Amino acid sequence: MPEMTMLGWFHTILGIGAVLTGFCAIVKFKIISLENIIGQIYVVLTVIVAGSALGIYNQGGFGIAHVLAVLTLIALIGAIVMEKFKIFGVFSKYFQALGYSSTFYFI
C-alpha cells in the first residue's frame, strides 16, 4: 500500500471536519443550510474535500472515489440552487435537504 501523500492527509483531515460539522448542523438545526454558520462551514469543507479527492490517484486512474467526488459536487450545487432560488416552490426545501444530506453520505 502506498504511503499517504500530503494531499491525502489534507483530504482526510478536512473530510473529518466536514463530517463533524455536517453532523453538528443536523443535530442542532435538523437540516444543513447556508442560513447558519455551521452549514456554511460544511459546504466550504465539502467543496474542498470533493475537489481534493479529484487530485488523488493512488490507484492509477479515475476510480469510484472520483465518481463519488463528482456526485458530491453535483448534489451540493443542486442543494444550493434549491435553497437560493426555490425552483420547485415549497417543495424546494425537500430537494435541498436531499441534496445536502446526500453529500453528507458521499463524503
C-alpha positions as CSV (number, residue, x, y, z in Angstrom):
1,M,0.0,0.0,0.0
2,P,1.5,3.4,-1.0
3,E,2.2,6.0,1.7
4,M,-0.3,8.7,2.2
5,T,0.6,11.9,0.4
6,M,0.3,15.5,1.8
7,L,-2.9,15.8,-0.4
8,G,-4.2,12.6,1.1
9,W,-3.6,13.9,4.7
10,F,-5.2,17.3,3.8
11,H,-8.2,15.5,2.2
12,T,-8.6,13.2,5.2
13,I,-8.4,15.8,7.9
14,L,-10.8,18.2,6.1
15,G,-13.1,15.3,5.4
16,I,-13.3,14.5,9.1
17,G,-14.0,18.2,9.7
18,A,-16.8,18.2,7.1
19,V,-18.4,15.1,8.6
20,L,-18.3,16.6,12.1
21,T,-19.8,19.9,11.0
22,G,-22.5,18.2,9.0
23,F,-23.4,16.1,11.9
24,C,-23.4,19.2,14.2
25,A,-25.7,21.0,11.8
26,I,-28.1,18.1,11.6
27,V,-28.2,17.7,15.4
28,K,-28.5,21.4,16.1
29,F,-30.7,22.6,13.3
30,K,-32.2,19.4,11.9
31,I,-31.1,20.5,8.4
32,I,-27.9,21.6,6.7
33,S,-28.5,25.1,5.4
34,L,-26.5,28.1,4.3
35,E,-28.6,30.2,6.7
36,N,-26.3,29.3,9.6
37,I,-22.5,29.4,10.0
38,I,-22.2,25.6,10.6
39,G,-23.9,24.9,7.3
40,Q,-21.7,27.4,5.6
41,I,-18.6,25.8,7.0
42,Y,-19.9,22.4,6.0
43,V,-20.4,23.5,2.4
44,V,-17.0,25.0,2.1
45,L,-15.3,22.0,3.6
46,T,-17.3,19.6,1.4
47,V,-16.3,21.6,-1.8
48,I,-12.6,21.4,-0.7
49,V,-12.8,17.7,0.2
50,A,-14.5,16.8,-3.1
51,G,-12.1,18.9,-5.1
52,S,-9.1,17.4,-3.4
53,A,-10.4,13.9,-4.0
54,L,-10.2,14.6,-7.7
55,G,-6.4,15.0,-7.3
56,I,-5.7,11.8,-5.6
57,Y,-4.6,9.0,-8.0
58,N,-3.0,6.3,-5.8
59,Q,-4.8,3.5,-7.7
60,G,-3.6,4.6,-11.1
61,G,-6.6,6.4,-12.7
62,F,-10.1,7.7,-12.4
63,G,-11.9,5.4,-10.0
64,I,-15.0,5.1,-7.8
65,A,-13.8,7.7,-5.4
66,H,-13.5,10.2,-8.2
67,V,-17.1,9.4,-9.3
68,L,-18.3,10.0,-5.7
69,A,-16.5,13.3,-5.6
70,V,-18.2,14.4,-8.8
71,L,-21.6,13.2,-7.5
72,T,-20.9,15.2,-4.3
73,L,-20.2,18.4,-6.2
74,I,-23.4,17.9,-8.3
75,A,-25.6,17.2,-5.3
76,L,-24.1,20.2,-3.5
77,I,-24.7,22.5,-6.4
78,G,-28.2,21.2,-6.7
79,A,-28.9,21.8,-3.0
80,I,-27.5,25.3,-3.1
81,V,-29.7,26.1,-6.1
82,M,-32.8,24.7,-4.4
83,E,-32.0,26.7,-1.3
84,K,-31.3,30.0,-3.0
85,F,-33.8,30.0,-6.0
86,K,-36.6,27.8,-4.7
87,I,-37.2,26.4,-8.2
88,F,-39.9,24.0,-7.0
89,G,-41.6,26.4,-4.6
90,V,-42.5,24.9,-1.3
91,F,-41.1,21.5,-2.3
92,S,-37.6,23.0,-2.8
93,K,-36.8,22.6,0.8
94,Y,-37.2,18.8,0.4
95,F,-34.8,18.8,-2.6
96,Q,-32.4,21.0,-0.6
97,A,-32.4,18.5,2.3
98,L,-32.0,15.6,-0.1
99,G,-29.1,17.3,-1.8
100,Y,-27.2,18.3,1.3
101,S,-27.8,15.0,3.1
102,S,-26.6,13.0,0.1
103,T,-23.4,15.0,0.2
104,F,-23.1,14.1,3.8
105,Y,-23.3,10.4,2.9
106,F,-20.9,10.6,-0.1
107,I,-18.1,12.0,1.9
